[in-house]
Amino acid sequence: MPEDPGPGQRRPEPKVGKRTELARYRLPGEGERVIYAQRVNGVVRLTDRPHGPVSAERRAYLIERGLETKPEVDALIADYLAQIKQFNAVPMSVIPLESYLEAVA
């Protein structure tokens, strides 16, 4: 964890890399969404964002951070896209217990 710079001192600016598109998908009522990878302070982060502006109804989600290899990224994306088909929703927006109760009902 970064050390607190103390009172009156500024935190260093984060080092943010280029955002790279990894996948796109479309959901009814949601429109098109994009999965991005981006390195922030040396750590890879995957995000799921609406294509276009973010709003209260069309929010962005952090999928995962700290991935170290391309095979890890590829496996996570494959699983995430499978969950999109399963839930017909943004996986990060689905509450697991509600999904389970709907599945067993």
C-alpha positions in Angstrom: 0.0 0.0 0.0 1.4 3.5 -0.8 2.7 5.4 2.1 0.7 8.5 3.1 2.7 11.5 2.2 1.6 13.4 5.3 -0.1 16.7 5.9 0.5 19.4 3.3 2.3 17.1 0.9 0.8 15.9 -2.4 0.5 12.3 -3.4 2.4 11.3 -6.5 0.3 11.3 -9.7 -0.7 7.7 -10.7 1.1 6.3 -13.8 -1.8 5.3 -16.1 -1.2 3.4 -19.3 -3.2 3.3 -22.5 -6.6 1.7 -22.3 -6.8 -1.4 -24.7 -10.1 -2.8 -25.9 -10.3 -6.6 -25.3 -13.9 -7.4 -26.1 -17.4 -5.9 -26.9 -20.8 -7.2 -26.3 -24.4 -6.0 -26.4 -27.2 -6.4 -23.9 -30.9 -5.6 -24.3 -31.7 -2.3 -22.6 -28.0 -1.7 -21.9 -26.7 -1.2 -25.4 -23.1 -1.9 -26.3 -20.4 -2.4 -23.6 -16.6 -2.7 -23.9 -14.1 -4.7 -21.8 -10.8 -2.8 -21.4 -7.4 -3.6 -20.0 -5.3 -0.8 -18.6 -2.1 -0.6 -16.5 -2.3 1.7 -13.5 0.8 2.1 -11.4 2.2 -1.1 -13.0 -0.9 -3.2 -12.2 -3.2 -4.5 -15.0 -6.9 -3.7 -14.4 -9.8 -5.0 -16.4 -13.0 -2.9 -16.6 -16.4 -3.2 -18.1 -17.7 0.1 -19.4 -20.6 1.2 -21.5 -19.7 2.3 -25.1 -20.3 6.0 -24.7 -20.7 8.1 -21.5 -21.0 6.5 -18.1 -24.1 7.4 -16.1 -26.1 6.2 -13.1 -27.9 3.8 -15.3 -24.9 2.9 -17.4 -22.1 2.5 -15.0 -18.5 1.1 -15.3 -17.3 -1.9 -13.3 -13.9 -3.0 -12.2 -13.7 -6.7 -13.2 -10.3 -7.6 -11.8 -6.9 -6.1 -11.0 -3.5 -7.6 -10.5 -3.4 -10.0 -13.4 0.1 -10.8 -14.4 0.0 -12.9 -17.6 -1.9 -12.9 -20.9 -3.3 -16.4 -20.3 -4.8 -15.1 -17.0 -6.4 -12.3 -18.9 -7.7 -14.5 -21.7 -9.2 -17.1 -19.2 -10.9 -14.4 -17.2 -12.3 -12.7 -20.3 -13.6 -16.1 -21.6 -15.3 -16.8 -18.3 -16.7 -13.3 -18.1 -18.2 -13.5 -21.6 -19.8 -16.9 -20.7 -21.4 -15.3 -17.6 -22.8 -12.5 -19.8 -24.6 -15.2 -21.8 -25.7 -17.1 -18.7 -27.1 -14.1 -16.9 -28.0 -11.9 -19.9 -26.6 -9.0 -17.7 -23.4 -7.4 -16.8 -21.9 -10.1 -14.5 -20.6 -7.6 -12.0 -24.1 -6.2 -11.5 -25.7 -9.6 -10.7 -26.2 -10.5 -7.0 -25.1 -14.1 -6.7 -27.8 -15.2 -4.1 -30.6 -13.7 -6.3 -29.2 -15.5 -9.4 -29.0 -18.8 -7.4 -32.6 -18.5 -6.1 -33.9 -17.8 -9.6 -32.0 -20.8 -11.0 -33.4 -23.2 -8.4 -37.0 -21.8 -8.5 
